Amino acid sequence: MPGRLTRGARRGAAMLGRAVAEVREDLDAAVERDPATSSRLEMALASPGLHALWTHRASHAMWGSGLRLPARLLSQAARAATGVEIHPGATIGRRFFVDHGMGVVIGETAEIGDDVMLYHGVTLGGRSLDPTIKRHPTLGDGVTVGAGAKILGDIVIGHGAQVGANAVVTKDVPSMAVATGIPAAVRRPEPGLDPQQALYDDPAIWI
């Protein structure tokens, strides 16, 4: 029994250590992307996007363990508190950040990679009512989605792609491409330009 308790204590300490490391990683990623603050403490206390993400991690774990109604109730509480609606079934990677937060909707079968950033009013929505299929988008690593954009259906937004503000995207977007407009048109940076800088320099990403 003492040995078992010791192993349990070690596992608990390891889990706590991982959780603390994840929170610090989230805070650093948020501070890096938000020029309005340089303080971990301020970000931890005043970022609805982070509050929604941290609550989602708990509700997602509950969802995966079969506690589906409690998971939905927790996600609804987070929605009321933050204005960010994330279904507990959605899969979200590391260093995810939602700036401003209000009006963001992420559907049940959405999959989001690492280092993704969404602005307010973004919808990762579905185009089917069939509960047996994947209905929501997959976003690769390093994707940025501008304010008010709608990404709809089982489509893939490739690694490093940028979706402009208010764009409506219903088809795949290749990696390192820019999608802007309604319906979204896709283009790549001009040859010879640094791809990442060219993407960020596109004013349609921000308006």
URWOHU-V917650 format. One record per pair of residues at least 4 apart in sequence whose C-alpha atoms are under 6 Angstrom apart, sorted by the first residue. I is the first residue (numbers start at 1). J is the second residue. Records with the same first field share a line. If there is no record, write none. Layout:
I=J, J
This chain:
5=9
26=95
27=40
29=95
31=38
42=46
43=47
48=82, 101
49=98, 101
52=78
56=60
59=71, 88
60=88, 89
62=67, 71
63=67, 68, 71
78=82
79=83, 84, 85
83=102, 103
84=101, 102, 103, 104
85=105
86=105, 106
87=107, 108
89=108
90=108, 109, 110
91=111
92=112
93=112, 113, 114
94=114
95=115
96=115, 116
97=117
98=117, 118, 119
99=119
100=120
101=120
102=120
103=120, 121
104=120, 121, 122, 123
105=123
106=124
107=124, 125
109=134, 136
110=136, 137, 138
111=138
112=138, 139
113=139, 140, 141
114=141
115=141, 142
116=142, 143, 144
117=144
118=144, 145
119=146, 147
120=147
121=147, 148
122=147, 148, 149, 150
123=150
124=151, 152
125=136, 152
126=135, 136, 152, 153
127=153
135=153, 154
136=153, 154
137=153, 154, 155, 156
138=156
139=156, 157
140=157, 158, 159
141=159
142=159, 160
143=160, 161, 162
144=162
145=162, 163
146=163, 164, 165, 205, 206
147=165
148=165, 166
149=165, 166, 167, 168
150=168
151=169
152=170
155=171, 172
156=172
157=172, 173
158=173, 174, 175
159=175
160=175, 176
161=175, 176, 177, 178
162=178
163=178, 179
164=180, 204, 205
165=205, 206, 207
167=180, 181, 182, 184
168=182, 183, 184
169=184
177=187, 188
178=186, 187
179=184, 185, 186
180=184, 185
189=195, 198
194=198
